[in-house]
Amino acid sequence: MKKHLLLLSLCLWASFNLSAQTPPVKRPLKPSDVYRLKTVTDAKISPEGNWVSYTLSTIDSAKNKRNADVYMVSWDGKETVQLTHTPDGESQARWSPDGKYLSFVSSRNGLTSGQIWLMDRRGGEAKQLTDLKKGDLEEYAWSPDGKKIALVIKVSADTSKSKAPKPIVIDRFQFKKDVEGYITRSSTHLYLFDIETKKIDTLTKGNFEEESPVWSPDGSQIAFLSNHTDDPDKNANSDIFVMDAKANAPAKQLTTWTGRDYSPVWSPDGKQIAYLRTTSSEAYIMYDQSILCTISKDGDEPKLLTKSLDRPVSSHKWTKDGASILALVADDRTRYIAQFNATDGKITKLLDGERSFTTLERHPAGTFLTTMSNPQTPAELYVFENNAIRRLTKHHEDFLAPLSLASVEGFTSKSKDGTLVSNLLYRPANASKTVKLPTIFFIHGGPVAQDEYSFDLSRQMLAAAGYNVVAVNYRGSNGRGLAYCKVISGDWGNKEVMDILGATDYVVNNGIADPEKLGIGGWSYGGILTDYTIATDTRFKVASSGAGVAMISSMYGADQYILQYEHELGAPWKNFDKYIALSYPFLKVEKIKTPTQFMVGESDFNVPAIGSEQMYQAFKSVGIPTELIIYPGQFHGITNPSFQIDRFERYLKWFGKYLKK
């Protein structure tokens, strides 16, 4: 008996020891993992530098609802504290200047609009600070002394309190915008809220829209953005203004560029403002990249620090001594951290690599906070110090723990006109490089964007189903210079398709893709290019086109791009031939052989459903296999979690039907 017990004990010990040493089996990503993915955003450093506040968005799968709560993490990364726990959601968390409080915006407790709430960081319930009766709070900023708050409030021209629906009366040139819907007359102005008395003073007036208030270091002035042209609807201008932080003070216009000047940041001594501006002075241009500039607070000729860099710059922050400015630079599939001399713009690359940085915040000691992502890790917060990064948050460890993700590598293809194009290849986990796989080209939108070495859920999801996935930074993308970006203006579906087909030739000729099992898809401009590509080349066996277009002239006045049509293509009654030429997938639908799935949000005013509906109807008429999926109540971005899962499931089913025979 004792021998049997000893043998059983040894077997149990061996089994336990073996399981303890054997790592858990990893699995592929699946659509339901959408529910587990979190989002870290809006990080701000406390005034004394010991803590970082941020917003963490999660999904309640039972309620099919996203919720955002405010968290903070210690600067050493050793302690993380969840500060809010309500189902109502909080946003725009900001530290009071003395560091004792965190404010945030929420419509909790049944409020009909967002109000500012104040939470003592030492504990206790948050208390409602503002009680705005008129208008919607857009954004806010604490004064340096903590006694006042600058508010941005949007007030509609219709101030009646009747709940009965009324006709929408429109008299504006630009009258549609995704999410916002039909745009009626309104004004957005700056106001000054006194913390102690709760009194609100009006700072700006008129038929203008002000935004982005930034206090000077001494609290005497506020810089902000506005468009004071005769008809702001007919251009994309914005200029930087400065005014004393008191009621009835005049506002002085600092910048006069007819393009856009934006993102003002005061220098530590309060004498200068660093900002971004467009390269183009035209009233509207889609293809552009931001230049880092500085200007005196009194106004003079600005210094264009990065004009010769020929790369987009963002998230600029002054160094502690005011001698330099740190910023992010988008460059050929990456976004790196660089430092620019504030006098001559001399650049020093500080941190790069196959990863993507997306934010910068300066610590009181002079170091920086940043957000970073790479192909295997969703965005987390990091400390940037001594030219290296130290991780602060680890919210995605549970998400990543059971997953086996695709590997990502870059490659360069050549288009038929000789243009070199940068691409990314997602290989399924553990896939052999010697085996040709079914391959899906998943095309980014924009078009002014780029595929980077960052975490991409859509491409990882497709790769998890056993496909190679290719991301093409076609002409029109940024990160390769202004000329590369602008070359497609008024010539859609030409050079971009050439670049996609060049990348296709590369993966086929190099034994990566099975030439008999090629698919293509994308959303927005990615959906538009999907239609252009299958109308040009019949080698793709299946396609999925999200939020695309068909008869371009039918989109005039139906979407939010009226300025682009007028400035890039001209009015349809003057240049109808151009609209016809750019509509070739719809007008030459009989030449298309690729079964195509069409998807769109029902309430999309960015690229309205009419485009997808027209393409679907044309496919049905000529007998090409197709299906149309419309997501109720969704705008251009599909935000409903269950719909996001549904879209992934439909991708996999549709592509699998034609590529896994």
Summary of the structure (lengths in Angstrom):
residues: 661
radius of gyration: 26.7
end to end distance: 58.7
largest distance: 99.0
contacts: 2221
relative contact order: 0.08
helix: 20%
strand: 36%
